[in-house]
């Protein structure tokens, strides 16, 4: 499976938007049953999403994910039990606060995959891990660093966290906003690294501001993020280009690989006057593993 750089949110109660998204440049779709769906439309959203999954012929090597109402375990389990899991790449777990929640979701998926005759572990999980203060501090939050066999990635967001903190998320860059965003972005990045999964950058709320989006993608890539979420198809081309492996980085990784292949027993090498050792070799391997990005 090719590497994923763009995840496009699509409201689960709109068949029209899902069909349109299926023809977009998104590497993955997130069919949303949570925040983009009004409370009165939750039942309809689940029905519409299931119908789309069962009947649509989604073009291209595109992953299909579903964001559950995971803050309500009863509702989340009912949604999982209704979804045609054979058509789903995995589920997004919003407001993920601790590993116990990951384990619970994993147990549910074990049972449902057995029910449907699917290979155990076929359904992945991506967690959004910065939406509450509880998710950011303490031993329960740090337990997410242990990951889970089904875990594919961690992502972040600040809107729900702003509500938890009682602050108004006004548009525009202010020192307070930048400090908060920096904190949660780095928390997600480090937790993903600890768990050994993809770091997926948050959305850019103003889909018309292509310059800001390009800057966000450049920063995310340099930090170590490998993908980004989107809320509008117009954001997809900039994200796919902005999160693609940098040509200079790819050349460096290929040269490191060549040095390792030439002398596999060496502990370190010299490249352009700088030492290259095991951490650099692992970094090069990760870059090359994603070099065939779509």
Residue, then its C-alpha position, 0 to 999 in steps of 0.5 A: x500500500x502506498x504512503x498516505x499524505x492527505x486525509x480528507x474529512x467528509x460529513x457522514x450525512x452527505x452522500x453528495x459530498x462523499x461521492x465528490x470526495x471519492x473523485x478528489x486527490x485525497x489519499x484517504x477519506x475520513x467519513x465523519x460521524x462526529x463533529x461535522x454532523x449535527x446531533x439530530x443527524x447522527x442516525x442518518x449519518x451512520x446509515x448514509x455512510x454505510x450505504x456509501x461504503x457498501x455501494x460506492x466504487x471508490x476510484x484509485x488506491x484510496x483508504x477509507x476511514x470513519x471517525x466515530x463518536x468515541x467520547x460516547x462508548x455505547x454510541x461508538x460500539x453501535x457505530x462499529x457494529x453497523x459499519x461494513x468493516x470489510x470496506x473500511x481501512x480503519x477508524x479515527x478515535x477522537x478525544x483519545x486520552x489513554x491506552x485503555x481506550x485503545x485497548x477497548x477499541x481493539x477488543x471490539x474490533x477483535x470481536x467484530x472481525x471474528x463475526x464478519x470472518x475478517x483477518x484479525x487486525x485488519x482494521x486500523x486505528x488513528x487516535x486524535x490525542x490533544x483534544x482535552x487537557x486530560x489527554x495531554x498530561x498525567x500517567x494516563x495520557x503518557x500511556x498512549x506512548x505504548x501504542x497498540x498493534x492496530x495503531x496507524x497514527x496519531x493526530x492533533x487538534x486545538x479546537x476542542x482543547x480551546x473549549x476545555x481551557x475556556x479560551x476563544x479560538x479567534x482566527x489569526x496568529x497571536x502569541x497565545x495561539x502560537x504557543x498553544x499550537x506549538x505545544x500540542x503539535x510537538x506533543x503529538x509528534x513525540x507521542x507518535x514517535x514513541x508509539x512508532x506510528x505516523x504523525x498526522x498534522x491537523x487541519x488548516x481551517x481557512x481552506x482559501x489561504x493556500x500560502x498559510x497551508x503551504x507554510x504549515x506543510x513545510x513546517x510539518x514535513x521538517x518536524x517529521x510529520x508524514x501526512x496532514x488532514x484536510x477539510x476541503x478538496x482545494x487543500x489536497x494538491x498543496x498537501x500532497x505536494x507539501x508533504x512529499x519527500x524532499x528531493x534532497x532528503x531522498x538523495x541523502x537517504x539513497x547515499x546513506x543506504x549505499x554506504x550501508x550496503x557497501x559495508x554492512x558491518x560498519x558502525x558509522x560512516x562519513x558522508x559529506x564530512x559528517x558522521x552517519x551512524x545508526x540513527x541516521x541509517x534508520x532515518x534513511x530507511x524510513x525515508x526510502x520506505x515512503x519514496x514511492x508516495x502516490 
